[in-house]
Amino acid sequence: MSCCAFYIVRCKRIRHNNMAGKHFIEDSEMAVTQFHRPDFRQEQRITNSLENPGVPTILEFELPNGKIFSISTEREILIGRRARREDPEVSLDLESVNGREHGVSRCHAMVAVTKGKLTIQDLNSLNHSLLNGQRLIPMKRYTLRDGDVLTVGMLSMQVRYVL
């Protein structure tokens, strides 16, 4: 059974859980706790296996509250928030889920197809990005796989490949 992983960031210094993202903490002070729940849509997913190594046509980003964003992979996916009309157009706009309060930058991260694989790149964001709990080095590309947990600022999302 596949699981959908969600994270709670706990500040060691003040011993406070930061699920809602209302408090900002420094990287050296944070610990991550993982929780699981069953994934009932597994039959719709492409697993990143030898039998099906291709790039999916759609990516789903599932938030801990169950909200899902589905986005085509035909073009690069800019993850961020568009708070004002003059802000850059983003593919995955997290303003509607309180992106600012969760530490999401306007241009936070970019998903792109690189050498036949999906990659994620932190765009030197203020509050950083994590992939499966590991902090991304800004402007470096990392492979993005089905089931990975991407955290932008303090907002975690499970990434799903869709047929």
FIMARMI-142055 format. One record per atom (N, C-alpha, C): residue number from 0; residue in one letter; atom name; x, y, z. Coordinates in steps of 0.001 Angstrom, whole numbers, plus 500000, padded with zeros to 6 digits. Layout:
% FIMARMI-142055
(r NUM; 'a'; 'CA'; (X; Y; Z));
...
//
This chain:
% FIMARMI-142055
(r 0; 'm'; 'N'; (500851; 498812; 500000));
(r 0; 'm'; 'CA'; (500000; 500000; 500000));
(r 0; 'm'; 'C'; (500887; 501238; 500000));
(r 1; 's'; 'N'; (500581; 502133; 499128));
(r 1; 's'; 'CA'; (501315; 503398; 499062));
(r 1; 's'; 'C'; (500830; 504323; 500169));
(r 2; 'c'; 'N'; (501687; 505199; 500610));
(r 2; 'c'; 'CA'; (501304; 506133; 501668));
(r 2; 'c'; 'C'; (501497; 507561; 501207));
(r 3; 'c'; 'N'; (500708; 508416; 501775));
(r 3; 'c'; 'CA'; (500847; 509850; 501529));
(r 3; 'c'; 'C'; (501499; 510425; 502779));
(r 4; 'a'; 'N'; (502688; 510988; 502649));
(r 4; 'a'; 'CA'; (503430; 511462; 503813));
(r 4; 'a'; 'C'; (503208; 512949; 504030));
(r 5; 'f'; 'N'; (503005; 513304; 505261));
(r 5; 'f'; 'CA'; (502872; 514707; 505639));
(r 5; 'f'; 'C'; (503858; 514982; 506761));
(r 6; 'y'; 'N'; (504272; 516205; 506864));
(r 6; 'y'; 'CA'; (505283; 516555; 507851));
(r 6; 'y'; 'C'; (504789; 517623; 508813));
(r 7; 'i'; 'N'; (505228; 517494; 510056));
(r 7; 'i'; 'CA'; (505060; 518548; 511048));
(r 7; 'i'; 'C'; (506474; 518984; 511409));
(r 8; 'v'; 'N'; (506723; 520263; 511351));
(r 8; 'v'; 'CA'; (508030; 520793; 511720));
(r 8; 'v'; 'C'; (507964; 521187; 513190));
(r 9; 'r'; 'N'; (508897; 520688; 513981));
(r 9; 'r'; 'CA'; (508903; 520952; 515421));
(r 9; 'r'; 'C'; (510152; 521741; 515769));
(r 10; 'c'; 'N'; (509951; 522865; 516403));
(r 10; 'c'; 'CA'; (511070; 523699; 516834));
(r 10; 'c'; 'C'; (511616; 523127; 518136));
(r 11; 'k'; 'N'; (512887; 522725; 518136));
(r 11; 'k'; 'CA'; (513494; 522142; 519333));
(r 11; 'k'; 'C'; (513662; 523170; 520440));
(r 12; 'r'; 'N'; (513913; 524407; 520052));
(r 12; 'r'; 'CA'; (514190; 525444; 521043));
(r 12; 'r'; 'C'; (512951; 525765; 521871));
(r 13; 'i'; 'N'; (511793; 525964; 521218));
(r 13; 'i'; 'CA'; (510597; 526332; 521983));
(r 13; 'i'; 'C'; (509577; 525200; 522058));
(r 14; 'r'; 'N'; (509930; 524042; 521487));
(r 14; 'r'; 'CA'; (509083; 522848; 521534));
(r 14; 'r'; 'C'; (507659; 523135; 521059));
(r 15; 'h'; 'N'; (507573; 523683; 519880));
(r 15; 'h'; 'CA'; (506273; 524047; 519317));
(r 15; 'h'; 'C'; (506102; 523382; 517963));
(r 16; 'n'; 'N'; (504949; 522726; 517727));
(r 16; 'n'; 'CA'; (504641; 522142; 516424));
(r 16; 'n'; 'C'; (504195; 523239; 515481));
(r 17; 'n'; 'N'; (504695; 523220; 514250));
(r 17; 'n'; 'CA'; (504443; 524280; 513288));
(r 17; 'n'; 'C'; (503671; 523793; 512074));
(r 18; 'm'; 'N'; (502665; 522933; 512246));
(r 18; 'm'; 'CA'; (501892; 522403; 511130));
(r 18; 'm'; 'C'; (501241; 523507; 510314));
(r 19; 'a'; 'N'; (500661; 524498; 510963));
(r 19; 'a'; 'CA'; (499947; 525551; 510247));
(r 19; 'a'; 'C'; (500889; 526539; 509592));
(r 20; 'g'; 'N'; (502162; 526510; 509937));
(r 20; 'g'; 'CA'; (503130; 527383; 509289));
(r 20; 'g'; 'C'; (503074; 528819; 509768));
(r 21; 'k'; 'N'; (502528; 529060; 510946));
(r 21; 'k'; 'CA'; (502390; 530425; 511426));
(r 21; 'k'; 'C'; (503666; 530934; 512076));
(r 22; 'h'; 'N'; (504593; 530045; 512403));
(r 22; 'h'; 'CA'; (505837; 530450; 513043));
(r 22; 'h'; 'C'; (506992; 530055; 512141));
(r 23; 'f'; 'N'; (507970; 530926; 512013));
(r 23; 'f'; 'CA'; (509144; 530614; 511227));
(r 23; 'f'; 'C'; (510253; 530195; 512172));
(r 24; 'i'; 'N'; (510995; 529161; 511773));
(r 24; 'i'; 'CA'; (512068; 528654; 512611));
(r 24; 'i'; 'C'; (513320; 528533; 511757));
(r 25; 'e'; 'N'; (514466; 528532; 512396));
(r 25; 'e'; 'CA'; (515717; 528415; 511674));
(r 25; 'e'; 'C'; (515995; 526953; 511388));
(r 26; 'd'; 'N'; (516688; 526686; 510277));
(r 26; 'd'; 'CA'; (516958; 525314; 509854));
(r 26; 'd'; 'C'; (517685; 524509; 510919));
(r 27; 's'; 'N'; (518604; 525133; 511655));
(r 27; 's'; 'CA'; (519375; 524403; 512655));
(r 27; 's'; 'C'; (518525; 523988; 513847));
(r 28; 'e'; 'N'; (517323; 524540; 513963));
(r 28; 'e'; 'CA'; (516469; 524250; 515105));
(r 28; 'e'; 'C'; (515337; 523279; 514773));
(r 29; 'm'; 'N'; (515220; 522830; 513516));
(r 29; 'm'; 'CA'; (514022; 522076; 513195));
(r 29; 'm'; 'C'; (514245; 520576; 513115));
(r 30; 'a'; 'N'; (513225; 519871; 513517));
(r 30; 'a'; 'CA'; (513160; 518422; 513378));
(r 30; 'a'; 'C'; (511881; 518117; 512612));
(r 31; 'v'; 'N'; (511888; 517069; 511803));
(r 31; 'v'; 'CA'; (510714; 516763; 510990));
(r 31; 'v'; 'C'; (510145; 515424; 511428));
(r 32; 't'; 'N'; (508838; 515384; 511616));
(r 32; 't'; 'CA'; (508131; 514167; 511971));
(r 32; 't'; 'C'; (507221; 513797; 510816));
(r 33; 'q'; 'N'; (507188; 512524; 510442));
(r 33; 'q'; 'CA'; (506405; 512098; 509290));
(r 33; 'q'; 'C'; (505186; 511296; 509738));
(r 34; 'f'; 'N'; (504052; 511569; 509088));
(r 34; 'f'; 'CA'; (502815; 510851; 509333));
(r 34; 'f'; 'C'; (502336; 510259; 508020));
(r 35; 'h'; 'N'; (501636; 509141; 508072));
(r 35; 'h'; 'CA'; (501174; 508471; 506855));
(r 35; 'h'; 'C'; (499664; 508280; 506872));
(r 36; 'r'; 'N'; (499098; 508206; 505660));
(r 36; 'r'; 'CA'; (497717; 507799; 505501));
(r 36; 'r'; 'C'; (497624; 507040; 504192));
(r 37; 'p'; 'N'; (496684; 506118; 504041));
(r 37; 'p'; 'CA'; (496590; 505313; 502824));
(r 37; 'p'; 'C'; (496283; 506163; 501599));
(r 38; 'd'; 'N'; (496791; 505722; 500458));
(r 38; 'd'; 'CA'; (496502; 506385; 499187));
(r 38; 'd'; 'C'; (495545; 505496; 498402));
(r 39; 'f'; 'N'; (494311; 505943; 498228));
(r 39; 'f'; 'CA'; (493298; 505145; 497561));
(r 39; 'f'; 'C'; (493262; 505382; 496058));
(r 40; 'r'; 'N'; (494098; 506272; 495529));
(r 40; 'r'; 'CA'; (494106; 506548; 494093));
(r 40; 'r'; 'C'; (495333; 505940; 493420));
(r 41; 'q'; 'N'; (495934; 504960; 494032));
(r 41; 'q'; 'CA'; (497184; 504404; 493541));
(r 41; 'q'; 'C'; (497065; 503880; 492108));
(r 42; 'e'; 'N'; (495935; 503319; 491728));
(r 42; 'e'; 'CA'; (495797; 502748; 490390));
(r 42; 'e'; 'C'; (495908; 503800; 489287));
(r 43; 'q'; 'N'; (495755; 505090; 489617));
(r 43; 'q'; 'CA'; (495867; 506158; 488628));
(r 43; 'q'; 'C'; (497301; 506644; 488472));
(r 44; 'r'; 'N'; (498193; 506169; 489274));
(r 44; 'r'; 'CA'; (499551; 506694; 489309));
(r 44; 'r'; 'C'; (500496; 505886; 488427));
(r 45; 'i'; 'N'; (501524; 506549; 487999));
(r 45; 'i'; 'CA'; (502628; 505876; 487326));
(r 45; 'i'; 'C'; (503733; 505763; 488357));
(r 46; 't'; 'N'; (504230; 504575; 488592));
(r 46; 't'; 'CA'; (505360; 504462; 489512));
(r 46; 't'; 'C'; (506638; 504696; 488729));
(r 47; 'n'; 'N'; (507617; 505204; 489389));
(r 47; 'n'; 'CA'; (508894; 505497; 488740));
(r 47; 'n'; 'C'; (509725; 504218; 488732));
(r 48; 's'; 'N'; (509394; 503318; 487801));
(r 48; 's'; 'CA'; (510040; 502013; 487766));
(r 48; 's'; 'C'; (510673; 501775; 486404));
(r 49; 'l'; 'N'; (511364; 500664; 486262));
(r 49; 'l'; 'CA'; (511992; 500323; 484991));
(r 49; 'l'; 'C'; (510955; 500054; 483912));
(r 50; 'e'; 'N'; (509759; 499565; 484294));
(r 50; 'e'; 'CA'; (508727; 499274; 483308));
(r 50; 'e'; 'C'; (508131; 500546; 482716));
(r 51; 'n'; 'N'; (508162; 501646; 483429));
(r 51; 'n'; 'CA'; (507554; 502884; 482954));
(r 51; 'n'; 'C'; (508410; 504080; 483366));
(r 52; 'p'; 'N'; (509563; 504258; 482711));
(r 52; 'p'; 'CA'; (510479; 505315; 483131));
(r 52; 'p'; 'C'; (510156; 506696; 482575));
(r 53; 'g'; 'N'; (509079; 506833; 481787));
(r 53; 'g'; 'CA'; (508777; 508097; 481126));
(r 53; 'g'; 'C'; (508336; 509199; 482061));
(r 54; 'v'; 'N'; (508249; 510377; 481485));
(r 54; 'v'; 'CA'; (507795; 511556; 482215));
(r 54; 'v'; 'C'; (506273; 511594; 482155));
(r 55; 'p'; 'N'; (505596; 511805; 483280));
(r 55; 'p'; 'CA'; (504130; 511871; 483262));
(r 55; 'p'; 'C'; (503645; 513126; 482543));
(r 56; 't'; 'N'; (502411; 513091; 482065));
(r 56; 't'; 'CA'; (501851; 514276; 481409));
(r 56; 't'; 'C'; (501255; 515244; 482419));
(r 57; 'i'; 'N'; (500882; 514735; 483584));
(r 57; 'i'; 'CA'; (500278; 515551; 484649));
(r 57; 'i'; 'C'; (500996; 515247; 485960));
(r 58; 'l'; 'N'; (501225; 516285; 486751));
(r 58; 'l'; 'CA'; (501710; 516124; 488123));
(r 58; 'l'; 'C'; (500616; 516581; 489062));
(r 59; 'e'; 'N'; (500416; 515836; 490128));
(r 59; 'e'; 'CA'; (499511; 516268; 491194));
(r 59; 'e'; 'C'; (500350; 516640; 492405));
(r 60; 'f'; 'N'; (499948; 517716; 493048));
(r 60; 'f'; 'CA'; (500566; 518155; 494294));
(r 60; 'f'; 'C'; (499473; 518107; 495346));
(r 61; 'e'; 'N'; (499583; 517177; 496315));
(r 61; 'e'; 'CA'; (498548; 517010; 497339));
(r 61; 'e'; 'C'; (499008; 517601; 498661));
(r 62; 'l'; 'N'; (498189; 518507; 499194));
(r 62; 'l'; 'CA'; (498476; 519155; 500472));
(r 62; 'l'; 'C'; (497964; 518299; 501626));
(r 63; 'p'; 'N'; (498440; 518528; 502850));
(r 63; 'p'; 'CA'; (497974; 517761; 504007));
(r 63; 'p'; 'C'; (496469; 517846; 504237));
(r 64; 'n'; 'N'; (495827; 518944; 503812));
(r 64; 'n'; 'CA'; (494377; 519076; 504005));
(r 64; 'n'; 'C'; (493575; 518355; 502929));
(r 65; 'g'; 'N'; (494259; 517669; 502005));
(r 65; 'g'; 'CA'; (493585; 516914; 500956));
(r 65; 'g'; 'C'; (493413; 517673; 499649));
(r 66; 'k'; 'N'; (493678; 518964; 499639));
(r 66; 'k'; 'CA'; (493558; 519757; 498406));
(r 66; 'k'; 'C'; (494621; 519294; 497416));
(r 67; 'i'; 'N'; (494196; 519132; 496154));
(r 67; 'i'; 'CA'; (495094; 518648; 495110));
(r 67; 'i'; 'C'; (495154; 519663; 493973));
(r 68; 'f'; 'N'; (496374; 519978; 493542));
(r 68; 'f'; 'CA'; (496605; 520804; 492362));
(r 68; 'f'; 'C'; (497114; 519873; 491264));
(r 69; 's'; 'N'; (496469; 519864; 490091));
(r 69; 's'; 'CA'; (496909; 519059; 488945));
(r 69; 's'; 'C'; (497451; 519994; 487875));
(r 70; 'i'; 'N'; (498683; 519730; 487414));
(r 70; 'i'; 'CA'; (499349; 520631; 486476));
(r 70; 'i'; 'C'; (500040; 519824; 485380));
(r 71; 's'; 'N'; (499904; 520285; 484146));
(r 71; 's'; 'CA'; (500549; 519656; 482994));
(r 71; 's'; 'C'; (502063; 519836; 483074));
(r 72; 't'; 'N'; (502785; 518828; 482597));
(r 72; 't'; 'CA'; (504249; 518905; 482570));
(r 72; 't'; 'C'; (504766; 519322; 481191));
(r 73; 'e'; 'N'; (503866; 519781; 480311));
(r 73; 'e'; 'CA'; (504289; 520203; 478970));
(r 73; 'e'; 'C'; (505266; 521371; 479029));
(r 74; 'r'; 'N'; (505101; 522234; 480026));
(r 74; 'r'; 'CA'; (506007; 523378; 480211));
(r 74; 'r'; 'C'; (506562; 523331; 481628));
(r 75; 'e'; 'N'; (507552; 524167; 481884));
(r 75; 'e'; 'CA'; (508096; 524267; 483240));
(r 75; 'e'; 'C'; (506994; 524674; 484207));
(r 76; 'i'; 'N'; (507082; 524189; 485436));
(r 76; 'i'; 'CA'; (506101; 524508; 486475));
(r 76; 'i'; 'C'; (506776; 525421; 487492));
(r 77; 'l'; 'N'; (506357; 526674; 487520));
(r 77; 'l'; 'CA'; (506865; 527624; 488504));
(r 77; 'l'; 'C'; (505980; 527536; 489743));
(r 78; 'i'; 'N'; (506589; 527216; 490884));
(r 78; 'i'; 'CA'; (505871; 527097; 492155));
(r 78; 'i'; 'C'; (506118; 528368; 492952));
(r 79; 'g'; 'N'; (505048; 528969; 493426));
(r 79; 'g'; 'CA'; (505169; 530190; 494216));
(r 79; 'g'; 'C'; (503805; 530728; 494574));
(r 80; 'r'; 'N'; (503716; 532033; 494642));
(r 80; 'r'; 'CA'; (502427; 532666; 494937));
(r 80; 'r'; 'C'; (502341; 533974; 494166));
(r 81; 'r'; 'N'; (501167; 534249; 493694));
(r 81; 'r'; 'CA'; (500929; 535481; 492944));
(r 81; 'r'; 'C'; (500017; 536352; 493788));
(r 82; 'a'; 'N'; (500620; 537143; 494644));
(r 82; 'a'; 'CA'; (499868; 537972; 495587));
(r 82; 'a'; 'C'; (499311; 539224; 494921));
(r 83; 'r'; 'N'; (500006; 539716; 493896));
(r 83; 'r'; 'CA'; (499578; 540940; 493204));
(r 83; 'r'; 'C'; (499580; 540686; 491702));
(r 84; 'r'; 'N'; (498808; 541494; 490983));
(r 84; 'r'; 'CA'; (498736; 541341; 489527));
(r 84; 'r'; 'C'; (500088; 541500; 488849));
(r 85; 'e'; 'N'; (500944; 542346; 489394));
(r 85; 'e'; 'CA'; (502243; 542585; 488761));
(r 85; 'e'; 'C'; (503273; 541493; 489064));
(r 86; 'd'; 'N'; (502937; 540554; 489954));
(r 86; 'd'; 'CA'; (503838; 539438; 490240));
(r 86; 'd'; 'C'; (503906; 538505; 489032));
(r 87; 'p'; 'N'; (505016; 537756; 488885));
(r 87; 'p'; 'CA'; (505134; 536825; 487759));
(r 87; 'p'; 'C'; (504021; 535774; 487790));
(r 88; 'e'; 'N'; (503638; 535301; 486622));
(r 88; 'e'; 'CA'; (502639; 534234; 486506));
(r 88; 'e'; 'C'; (503259; 532942; 487038));
(r 89; 'v'; 'N'; (502569; 532261; 487935));
(r 89; 'v'; 'CA'; (503070; 530997; 488472));
(r 89; 'v'; 'C'; (502136; 529867; 488055));
(r 90; 's'; 'N'; (502700; 528688; 487826));
(r 90; 's'; 'CA'; (501905; 527523; 487430));
(r 90; 's'; 'C'; (501188; 526921; 488629));
(r 91; 'l'; 'N'; (501886; 526838; 489753));
(r 91; 'l'; 'CA'; (501311; 526326; 491000));
(r 91; 'l'; 'C'; (501271; 527492; 491978));
(r 92; 'd'; 'N'; (500125; 528177; 492008));
(r 92; 'd'; 'CA'; (499940; 529373; 492831));
(r 92; 'd'; 'C'; (499440; 528963; 494211));
(r 93; 'l'; 'N'; (500281; 529117; 495216));
(r 93; 'l'; 'CA'; (499944; 528702; 496577));
(r 93; 'l'; 'C'; (499386; 529841; 497420));
(r 94; 'e'; 'N'; (499060; 530953; 496797));
(r 94; 'e'; 'CA'; (498449; 532076; 497512));
(r 94; 'e'; 'C'; (497104; 531665; 498111));
(r 95; 's'; 'N'; (496355; 530812; 497399));
(r 95; 's'; 'CA'; (495021; 530407; 497859));
(r 95; 's'; 'C'; (495052; 529519; 499106));
(r 96; 'v'; 'N'; (496209; 528991; 499445));
(r 96; 'v'; 'CA'; (496341; 528151; 500643));
(r 96; 'v'; 'C'; (497280; 528818; 501652));
(r 97; 'n'; 'N'; (497187; 530157; 501715));
(r 97; 'n'; 'CA'; (497981; 530944; 502667));
(r 97; 'n'; 'C'; (499482; 530758; 502479));
(r 98; 'g'; 'N'; (499901; 530779; 501222));
(r 98; 'g'; 'CA'; (501317; 530593; 500901));
(r 98; 'g'; 'C'; (502245; 531545; 501626));
(r 99; 'r'; 'N'; (501851; 532800; 501729));
(r 99; 'r'; 'CA'; (502719; 533777; 502407));
(r 99; 'r'; 'C'; (502936; 533386; 503865));
(r 100; 'e'; 'N'; (501851; 533015; 504553));
(r 100; 'e'; 'CA'; (501953; 532624; 505964));
(r 100; 'e'; 'C'; (502790; 531357; 506144));
(r 101; 'h'; 'N'; (502876; 530540; 505095));
(r 101; 'h'; 'CA'; (503675; 529315; 505140));
(r 101; 'h'; 'C'; (505105; 529537; 504645));
(r 102; 'g'; 'N'; (505465; 530790; 504367));
(r 102; 'g'; 'CA'; (506835; 531086; 503964));
(r 102; 'g'; 'C'; (507148; 530795; 502507));
(r 103; 'v'; 'N'; (506123; 530749; 501646));
(r 103; 'v'; 'CA'; (506334; 530494; 500220));
(r 103; 'v'; 'C'; (506710; 531805; 499526));
(r 104; 's'; 'N'; (507804; 531787; 498788));
(r 104; 's'; 'CA'; (508231; 532958; 498019));
(r 104; 's'; 'C'; (507380; 533096; 496763));
(r 105; 'r'; 'N'; (507399; 534274; 496159));
(r 105; 'r'; 'CA'; (506641; 534476; 494913));
(r 105; 'r'; 'C'; (507154; 533562; 493808));
(r 106; 'c'; 'N'; (508456; 533427; 493685));
(r 106; 'c'; 'CA'; (509092; 532487; 492744));
(r 106; 'c'; 'C'; (509947; 531549; 493589));
(r 107; 'h'; 'N'; (509357; 530476; 494074));
(r 107; 'h'; 'CA'; (509996; 529635; 495076));
(r 107; 'h'; 'C'; (510824; 528502; 494455));
(r 108; 'a'; 'N'; (510209; 527740; 493542));
(r 108; 'a'; 'CA'; (510886; 526574; 492969));
(r 108; 'a'; 'C'; (510380; 526333; 491550));
(r 109; 'm'; 'N'; (511132; 525527; 490791));
(r 109; 'm'; 'CA'; (510783; 525241; 489404));
(r 109; 'm'; 'C'; (510883; 523741; 489150));
(r 110; 'v'; 'N'; (509821; 523170; 488556));
(r 110; 'v'; 'CA'; (509835; 521782; 488096));
(r 110; 'v'; 'C'; (510006; 521827; 486583));
(r 111; 'a'; 'N'; (510919; 521019; 486051));
(r 111; 'a'; 'CA'; (511168; 520997; 484608));
(r 111; 'a'; 'C'; (511568; 519588; 484180));
(r 112; 'v'; 'N'; (511440; 519321; 482889));
(r 112; 'v'; 'CA'; (511939; 518072; 482325));
(r 112; 'v'; 'C'; (513390; 518319; 481917));
(r 113; 't'; 'N'; (514292; 517532; 482498));
(r 113; 't'; 'CA'; (515719; 517662; 482219));
(r 113; 't'; 'C'; (516272; 516286; 481878));
(r 114; 'k'; 'N'; (516768; 516126; 480664));
(r 114; 'k'; 'CA'; (517336; 514847; 480208));
(r 114; 'k'; 'C'; (516361; 513694; 480427));
(r 115; 'g'; 'N'; (515098; 513912; 480090));
(r 115; 'g'; 'CA'; (514092; 512856; 480164));
(r 115; 'g'; 'C'; (513568; 512551; 481553));
(r 116; 'k'; 'N'; (513911; 513381; 482548));
(r 116; 'k'; 'CA'; (513432; 513184; 483923));
(r 116; 'k'; 'C'; (512834; 514482; 484437));
(r 117; 'l'; 'N'; (511918; 514352; 485389));
(r 117; 'l'; 'CA'; (511408; 515542; 486070));
(r 117; 'l'; 'C'; (512415; 515961; 487125));
(r 118; 't'; 'N'; (512681; 517263; 487185));
(r 118; 't'; 'CA'; (513604; 517788; 488186));
(r 118; 't'; 'C'; (512951; 518942; 488935));
(r 119; 'i'; 'N'; (513428; 519175; 490144));
(r 119; 'i'; 'CA'; (512980; 520296; 490977));
(r 119; 'i'; 'C'; (514211; 521136; 491304));
(r 120; 'q'; 'N'; (514017; 522437; 491335));
(r 120; 'q'; 'CA'; (515117; 523360; 491612));
(r 120; 'q'; 'C'; (514594; 524480; 492506));
(r 121; 'd'; 'N'; (515234; 524701; 493648));
(r 121; 'd'; 'CA'; (514896; 525843; 494493));
(r 121; 'd'; 'C'; (515466; 527092; 493828));
(r 122; 'l'; 'N'; (514641; 528128; 493707));
(r 122; 'l'; 'CA'; (515047; 529351; 493011));
(r 122; 'l'; 'C'; (515612; 530391; 493978));
(r 123; 'n'; 'N'; (516462; 529926; 494899));
(r 123; 'n'; 'CA'; (517088; 530794; 495894));
(r 123; 'n'; 'C'; (516036; 531478; 496763));
(r 124; 's'; 'N'; (515040; 530701; 497163));
(r 124; 's'; 'CA'; (513932; 531220; 497966));
(r 124; 's'; 'C'; (514394; 531568; 499379));
(r 125; 'l'; 'N'; (513682; 532475; 500008));
(r 125; 'l'; 'CA'; (514033; 532933; 501348));
(r 125; 'l'; 'C'; (513914; 531817; 502386));
(r 126; 'n'; 'N'; (512830; 531034; 502326));
(r 126; 'n'; 'CA'; (512579; 530001; 503336));
(r 126; 'n'; 'C'; (512886; 528587; 502860));
(r 127; 'h'; 'N'; (513587; 528452; 501739));
(r 127; 'h'; 'CA'; (514145; 527190; 501273));
(r 127; 'h'; 'C'; (513089; 526177; 500818));
(r 128; 's'; 'N'; (513584; 525091; 500244));
(r 128; 's'; 'CA'; (512768; 523959; 499809));
(r 128; 's'; 'C'; (513404; 522686; 500337));
(r 129; 'l'; 'N'; (512558; 521707; 500640));
(r 129; 'l'; 'CA'; (513023; 520393; 501076));
(r 129; 'l'; 'C'; (512449; 519346; 500136));
(r 130; 'l'; 'N'; (513207; 518304; 499861));
(r 130; 'l'; 'CA'; (512729; 517157; 499101));
(r 130; 'l'; 'C'; (512920; 515941; 499984));
(r 131; 'n'; 'N'; (511808; 515342; 500388));
(r 131; 'n'; 'CA'; (511832; 514202; 501311));
(r 131; 'n'; 'C'; (512632; 514522; 502578));
(r 132; 'g'; 'N'; (512444; 515743; 503074));
(r 132; 'g'; 'CA'; (513076; 516159; 504321));
(r 132; 'g'; 'C'; (514492; 516697; 504186));
(r 133; 'q'; 'N'; (515067; 516649; 502990));
(r 133; 'q'; 'CA'; (516431; 517127; 502772));
(r 133; 'q'; 'C'; (516402; 518499; 502106));
(r 134; 'r'; 'N'; (517129; 519446; 502684));
(r 134; 'r'; 'CA'; (517157; 520803; 502135));
(r 134; 'r'; 'C'; (517845; 520823; 500771));
(r 135; 'l'; 'N'; (517222; 521514; 499812));
(r 135; 'l'; 'CA'; (517784; 521631; 498473));
(r 135; 'l'; 'C'; (518788; 522776; 498421));
(r 136; 'i'; 'N'; (519881; 522545; 497736));
(r 136; 'i'; 'CA'; (520846; 523608; 497487));
(r 136; 'i'; 'C'; (520240; 524502; 496410));
(r 137; 'p'; 'N'; (520159; 525814; 496646));
(r 137; 'p'; 'CA'; (519544; 526704; 495654));
(r 137; 'p'; 'C'; (520198; 526579; 494273));
(r 138; 'm'; 'N'; (519360; 526616; 493250));
(r 138; 'm'; 'CA'; (519741; 526604; 491836));
(r 138; 'm'; 'C'; (520347; 525279; 491371));
(r 139; 'k'; 'N'; (520282; 524231; 492178));
(r 139; 'k'; 'CA'; (520742; 522900; 491778));
(r 139; 'k'; 'C'; (519513; 522049; 491478));
(r 140; 'r'; 'N'; (519573; 521240; 490407));
(r 140; 'r'; 'CA'; (518443; 520395; 490016));
(r 140; 'r'; 'C'; (518521; 519039; 490723));
(r 141; 'y'; 'N'; (517350; 518579; 491190));
(r 141; 'y'; 'CA'; (517218; 517280; 491842));
(r 141; 'y'; 'C'; (516115; 516503; 491133));
(r 142; 't'; 'N'; (516275; 515194; 491004));
(r 142; 't'; 'CA'; (515243; 514369; 490385));
(r 142; 't'; 'C'; (514004; 514357; 491269));
(r 143; 'l'; 'N'; (512833; 514550; 490647));
(r 143; 'l'; 'CA'; (511549; 514551; 491347));
(r 143; 'l'; 'C'; (510810; 513281; 490956));
(r 144; 'r'; 'N'; (510549; 512413; 491937));
(r 144; 'r'; 'CA'; (509940; 511108; 491678));
(r 144; 'r'; 'C'; (508510; 511044; 492210));
(r 145; 'd'; 'N'; (507768; 510102; 491659));
(r 145; 'd'; 'CA'; (506411; 509837; 492126));
(r 145; 'd'; 'C'; (506451; 509484; 493608));
(r 146; 'g'; 'N'; (505623; 510160; 494411));
(r 146; 'g'; 'CA'; (505560; 509890; 495844));
(r 146; 'g'; 'C'; (506461; 510764; 496693));
(r 147; 'd'; 'N'; (507343; 511542; 496071));
(r 147; 'd'; 'CA'; (508216; 512438; 496839));
(r 147; 'd'; 'C'; (507392; 513470; 497606));
(r 148; 'v'; 'N'; (507935; 513920; 498726));
(r 148; 'v'; 'CA'; (507315; 515004; 499489));
(r 148; 'v'; 'C'; (508165; 516252; 499277));
(r 149; 'l'; 'N'; (507536; 517265; 498702));
(r 149; 'l'; 'CA'; (508183; 518542; 498440));
(r 149; 'l'; 'C'; (507669; 519547; 499454));
(r 150; 't'; 'N'; (508585; 520222; 500141));
(r 150; 't'; 'CA'; (508219; 521260; 501097));
(r 150; 't'; 'C'; (508782; 522579; 500598));
(r 151; 'v'; 'N'; (507890; 523548; 500388));
(r 151; 'v'; 'CA'; (508303; 524896; 499987));
(r 151; 'v'; 'C'; (507968; 525812; 501154));
(r 152; 'g'; 'N'; (508999; 526484; 501689));
(r 152; 'g'; 'CA'; (508787; 527214; 502933));
(r 152; 'g'; 'C'; (508440; 526183; 503997));
(r 153; 'm'; 'N'; (507229; 526272; 504530));
(r 153; 'm'; 'CA'; (506767; 525294; 505519));
(r 153; 'm'; 'C'; (505510; 524582; 505048));
(r 154; 'l'; 'N'; (505267; 524568; 503742));
(r 154; 'l'; 'CA'; (504090; 523933; 503158));
(r 154; 'l'; 'C'; (504524; 522656; 502442));
(r 155; 's'; 'N'; (504096; 521506; 502965));
(r 155; 's'; 'CA'; (504474; 520214; 502384));
(r 155; 's'; 'C'; (503403; 519719; 501427));
(r 156; 'm'; 'N'; (503860; 519088; 500344));
(r 156; 'm'; 'CA'; (502966; 518532; 499330));
(r 156; 'm'; 'C'; (503530; 517198; 498875));
(r 157; 'q'; 'N'; (502652; 516221; 498679));
(r 157; 'q'; 'CA'; (503095; 514964; 498083));
(r 157; 'q'; 'C'; (502944; 515079; 496573));
(r 158; 'v'; 'N'; (503977; 514664; 495861));
(r 158; 'v'; 'CA'; (503997; 514734; 494397));
(r 158; 'v'; 'C'; (503544; 513398; 493839));
(r 159; 'r'; 'N'; (502626; 513443; 492871));
(r 159; 'r'; 'CA'; (502110; 512228; 492237));
(r 159; 'r'; 'C'; (502213; 512336; 490727));
(r 160; 'y'; 'N'; (502681; 511261; 490097));
(r 160; 'y'; 'CA'; (502660; 511169; 488640));
(r 160; 'y'; 'C'; (501276; 510657; 488241));
(r 161; 'v'; 'N'; (500684; 511242; 487213));
(r 161; 'v'; 'CA'; (499367; 510828; 486730));
(r 161; 'v'; 'C'; (499478; 510521; 485245));
(r 162; 'l'; 'N'; (498760; 509474; 484801));
(r 162; 'l'; 'CA'; (498742; 509088; 483376));
(r 162; 'l'; 'C'; (498288; 510213; 482504));
//
